[in-house]
Amino acid sequence: MAWFKRVEKGIVTPTEQKKETPDGLWHKCPECKTVISTAEHRQQLYTCPKCDHHDRINSHEYFEILFDGNQFQELDENLSSSDPLHFVDTKPYPDRIVATQRKTNLKDAVRTAHGTMHGVDLVVACMDFNFIGGSMGSVVGEKIARAIDYSRAHKIPFLMISKSGGARMMEAGYSLMQMAKTSAKLALLAEEKIPYISLLTDPTTGGVTASFAMLGDFNISEPGALIGFAGPRVIKETIGKDLPKGFQSAEFVLEHGFLDFIVHRKELKQRLADLLNLLRPEVTVANA
């Protein structure tokens, strides 16, 4: 009756000789569950080849995608937040900043840079959601304002890539003041007829949506991005009603007139270059 008895011993390979697949070699799409290698995922610009789901990426990846040869001059890279309110929650705000800087290798939730995209000069400000949810504090507002000043001084188009949970509560009123400051700087940019393109990515919410993210000469988005002021759950609980299907998705926002178009990440660089070439007469007027 050997059919129910173990005739041979089981696995006898010593632990030190076991071969396991290293972490990070494969990527599983959160939407359709398709599995591809991380190398292929990067080649696909962090989008799913089956369902086109766009994974969240940050400034490092966007700069690599947009700037020719990944060559750029970073602006104001060493600005870091202070603690004007002496804010403490589970830990003091300065300790949280230092811990997040070490974890992300970033100084704050936005990076700004000047480079070329298909040979066209461009200033880019890109938010990083990994840094305290991409929250907008005084450094975020100041770096964006300085990047706009750089665009004005050199007559270069400005691209804002937004990805944020909103204002940074640890800076309270100082954070909210950045909405007015960045909006005023963009008004000066418009007066000088220098193009401003706003790219909204997943998620763009709160005070960022209520200020610079929606003030572009062209407001564009990636597919499926969450765009709104308060989140869907908060709105549903506030009004006590079910929300329309796809509420606050980029497609819903486009249908209701708040976006000019949605662009796939693989087409982003070329579409932006085409748009800036179309707007070049305005830049020439500004230079004249």
N, C-alpha and C positions, 0 to 999 in steps of 0.2 A: 504493500500500500504506500509506495513511495510518492504517490501524487500529492499527498498532503504533508509530507515531511520534507524539510530542507536537506537535499542531498549534498549540495555544496555550500560552502560558507558564503556569507554576503560580501559586501564591500570591505576589502582588506587594505586598500591604499592608505598609507600613513598620511596624517593630516598635512604634514609639511610638503607632501608631493601632490596634493590636490590642486587642480587648475580651475580657477574661477574666472568668469568674464569680468574684466575691470569695469568699474562704474563709469558712466559717461560715454560709452561707445554707441548707445542706441537712444533714439528719441521716439516717444509715443505721443501721437497727436491727442490732445485732450478732447477733441470733438469726435473724430471718427475712429480713433484708436489705432490708426495706421502706424506701423513701426518702421522707421528708417534709421540709417546710421546717422550719427551726429555730423559726420563730414558731409553727407548728402543734404542734411537739414540746413547746414550752413550754406551750401551751394544753392539751395532753394531760397536763400535769404530769410531763413527762419519761418517759412510758410509750408503748409502741408501740400504735397503734390497731388493728393487725392481730393480733399475737400476745400483747399485754399484757405484754411484757418491761418490767421496771422498771429504768431506768438509775440508776446511782449518783448521788445528789445530796448536797449538803452543807448546812450550817446556814443559809446564805443562802436557799436554795430552800425548806427546811422552814419557816423562820420566815415566809417569804412565803406559803406554803400555809396555815399554821395560824393565825397571829395575824390578828385582824380588822384589815383595812386595812393590814396589814404594820406595825402600830404596836406597839412594845414598848420596854421599858426593859432595856438590857443590863446584866448584873451582872458586877462584877470583870473588866472587859474588858481591863485593862492588866497582868494577871499574866503573868509570863514566867519560863521556866526558868533556874535557875542551873546551875553545873557542879560539884557537890560531890565528884565522883569524878575530876575532871580527865581525862575520858575522851577518847581519841583513836583514831579508826579511820583512814579515808582523809583525814579532816580533824578538827580539834578540835571537840568538841561545841558550844561557844559559836558557832563559825563556821557550823556546820550549822544551828543555831537561827536565826541572823540571816539566812542565805541563804534558809531556808524561809519565814521571816516576810516577806521581801521578795517572794518568788515567789507566796505565797498571800494576802498581805495579812491574815494571821491572826496572833494572838499565840501560840496553841498549838492543840492538837488538839480542844478543846471550847469551845463558846460557851454561855453561860447567859443567860436572859432571862425577864422577867415581862411578861405581856400578857393579853389576853382572847381567847377562842376561842368564837365564837357567844355572846358576852356572859358567858362563864364565866371567872373568873380562873384563870390557869394559869402555873406556872413550868416552863420547858423547858430541859433541858440537851441539846445536840445535838453529836455528835462530827463532826469533819471528817477524812475519810480522806486528803485531800490533804496534811495536815500529818504528815509522817513516818509514813504508813500508819495514821493515827488511833491511834498508840501511846499507851499510858497511862503518863504520867510523873507527877511530883509535882504539877505545875500542874493536870493533868487531874483528879487525885484531889481536890486542894484546891478547885478551882472547883465540882466536883460536891458536895463536902461543904458548901461555903458556900451553894450553891443549895438544898440540903436544909434547912439552917438557916433560910434565908429563907422557905421553905415552912412550916416549923414556926412561925416567929415570926408569920407573917401568916395561918396556917391556910388555905393555898392548896394544891390538889392539885399533884403533881409528875409530870412526864413526862420520861423519859430516852430519848433516841434514840441507840442504840449503833451504831457502825460502826468497827471496829477490828481491827488485826492482833494485838493483845495488849499485853503489857507492853513498855516502852521499854528496850531493853538498855543504852542509854547511862547509865541511872540505876540499873540493877541492883536492889539491895535496896530502895532508895527507891521504885522503881516498884511492887514487890511489896507494900510496906506500904500502898499505896492501896487494895488489895483489902479489907483489914481495916477501914481507916478509913471507906470509903464504905459497907461493909456495916453497920458499927456505927451510922452516921448514919441509915441506912434503918430499923434496928431502933427508933431513937428516934422516927422518923416514924410507924412502925406503932403504937407505944405511944400516940401522940396521935391515932390513928384518922384520919390524913390520907391520902387515897388516893395510891398510887404506881402508875403505869402504865409498863411497860417496853416500848418498841418496838425490836425487833431488825431491823436492815437489813443489806444485803449489803456486806461480810461482818462477822459478829460472832464473834470467835474469842479464844482465849487467856484471859488473866486477866480480861478484861472479861466473857466468858461465865461464868467461874468465880466472879464476884462480883456486882456490881450489876445486870448485864443479866438475870439469871435470878431476881431477888428481888422482882419486881413483884407487887402484888396481882392484876394481870392482866399476863401476858406475851403480847404479840402480835407479829406480824411482817408484812412485805410479802411478796408471792409470790416464790418462787424464791430467797430470801436464803440464803446460806451461813451456817449456824449450827453451831458446835462448839467444842471446845477446841483440839486439834491439827487440822491440815488433812487432807483425805482422803489425799493422797499420802504424808504422814508416817505415818499410821495403817497404810496398805496396806504400806508398806515395813517397818514395825515388826512387824506380825503375819504378814506373808507370805501374806496371803489376799486374794482379790478381795472388794470391798465391795458391799453390796446396791445395786440401782439407786436413784438419787436420794439416796444416803446424805448426811446432813447438810444437805439442802435443808430449807427451812421446812416443806414439805409432809410430809417424812419425820419431822421433829421433832414436828410437830403430831400425826401418826398415832401416835407413841409417847408422847404425853402431856406433852410439855414446853412446849407452847404452848396458849393458850386459844382463839385464833382467828387467821386470816390475813385481812388487810384490804387491798383494792386502794387505791392511793394517791389515786385520785379520790374514794373514800368515806371516807378517813382522818379528815378534819376532822369530818364529821358523826357518824361512829361514835364518835370520842373524846368529842364533846360529849354524845352520848346516854349513853355510859358514865358520864361525870362527873355528869350529871343523875340517873342511877340511884343514884350513890353519894353524892349530896348530903345525905341524912339522916345519913351518917357525919360529913360535914364539919360539919353543924349540931351534932352531939353534941360534936365537938371544940371548937366555938366556945362551947358552953354553960358 
